[in-house]
Amino acid sequence: MDLDRIARLLRQRQFRHTLPQPFYTEREILDFDLTAIFNESWLMAGFEAELPEPGSTMTFQVGRNSVILVRGEDGAIRGFHNTCRHRGGEILPEGCRKVRRLTCPYHQWSYGLDGALVNAPRMPAEFDKASHGLGPVAVETVGGTVYVCLSENPPPFEGCRADLEPLLASHDFRNAKVAVTRHVVEKANWKLVMENARECYHCAGQHPDLRASFPVLYTGVFGADEKLGPAAFKARMAAAGLALGPNDGEWWQGVRFQLNAGCVSISPDGKSVSHPPLCSTYGGDVGSLRWALEPNNFCHATGDYALYFSAMPTGPEETLVTLKFLVHKDAQEGIDYDPENLIETWNRTNDQDRALAEAGQRGVNSIGYKPGPYSEDAEPNVDILVTWYCDKAWRYIEARNSGISRVDLVAAS
């Protein structure tokens, strides 16, 4: 890829503005994004509850890279490249399953739950199995949630852990289960999908279902608006020992905020949609906990359920959005929750967002597109995302091409 050209395009980004057109349209820049951004970042893969016992596995796709997550006999969760060390065959297909060993279906090479090669049929006696284990992938867990990074030198995770752990602790995600998984293909570049996901400037006019329970008119950085945490709500949460935040770092954010008056869940009528609650404090009336990671993830956890959102690029103008809805592991479908009611608000909201992102892509593709300014009041989280993207892109370019001098991307305002 032409790093000199990408550097020139990065220099064109104006302060608090959208990116130049090629960042939303070109295959070369998508390849750069997958290499420089996604492969070098911590990505939320899911929840420990998806790997409930030794031998439980799940796969996680990042561009062309498939990762196996597996719980070992010692209870630890490990990550491996889903690529056999024989001739590179895929070991596990997409999805979750329980296995005794990780066995490549091509030639039956098999690996233990720790990734060590344990059987390689018809190889010579002197063959060194110890040097042909599965390639490891970095994994971190926090409060029942699971993160992976494909880089050989992942960014430090401890700051994220310290900020998220107290926020996640009260929601008991280790005793949850995935009730519904939904995949949505959006015909839009992943950055347009995530810019939309990082603001609620559009919510009052575009999301009638969401605004019934969600405070869509917040201003400023999410979590800093007093409407998201009035004194009475903050005092009530503090009295119960629930962390509020906002706890923010370079690539993560976490905050608990109050829902609309009389609402205890993000649902069609603001009422609980699943029992028993994941967070039993005040019967589950604990507002909503939102945490998010750059570049492609956010989650909301109310007392009764949790939503996971991930946007993974699959083309220059295509993104696969994965939604997971978690409830307490003891909740029984059809008795304690109705899957349709559980997902109704977010189902409609995400379908509306898909239409908005796709319309945005069509507009950005036009010769009439020029980068536009973000609202400081309504879109600061979008600017945070895009500024982080530019900064990370520059660091990648600098590390690989010492002939490129970095310019100050934040011009004087």
Secondary structure, 3 states (H helix, E strand, C coil): CCHHHHHHHHHCCCCCECCCCHHHHCHHHHHHHHHHHHCCCCEEEEEHHHCCCCCEEEEEEECCEEEEEEECCCCCEEEEECCCCCCCCCCCCCCEEECCCEECCCCCCEECCCCCEEECCCCCCCCCHHHCCCCEEEEEEECCEEEEECCCCCCCCHHHHHHHHHHHHHHCHHHEEEEEEEEEEECCCHHHHHHHHCCCCCHHHHCCCHHHCCCCCCCCCCCCCHHHCCHHHHHHHHHCCCCCCCEECCCEEEEEECCCCCCCCCCCCCCCCECCCCCCHHHHCCCEEEEEECCCEEEEECCCCEEEEEEEEEECCEEEEEEEEEEECCCCECCCECHHHHHHHHHHHHHHHHHHHHHHHHHHCCCCCCCCECCCCCCHHHHHHHHHHHHHHHHHHHHHCCCCCCCCCCCCC
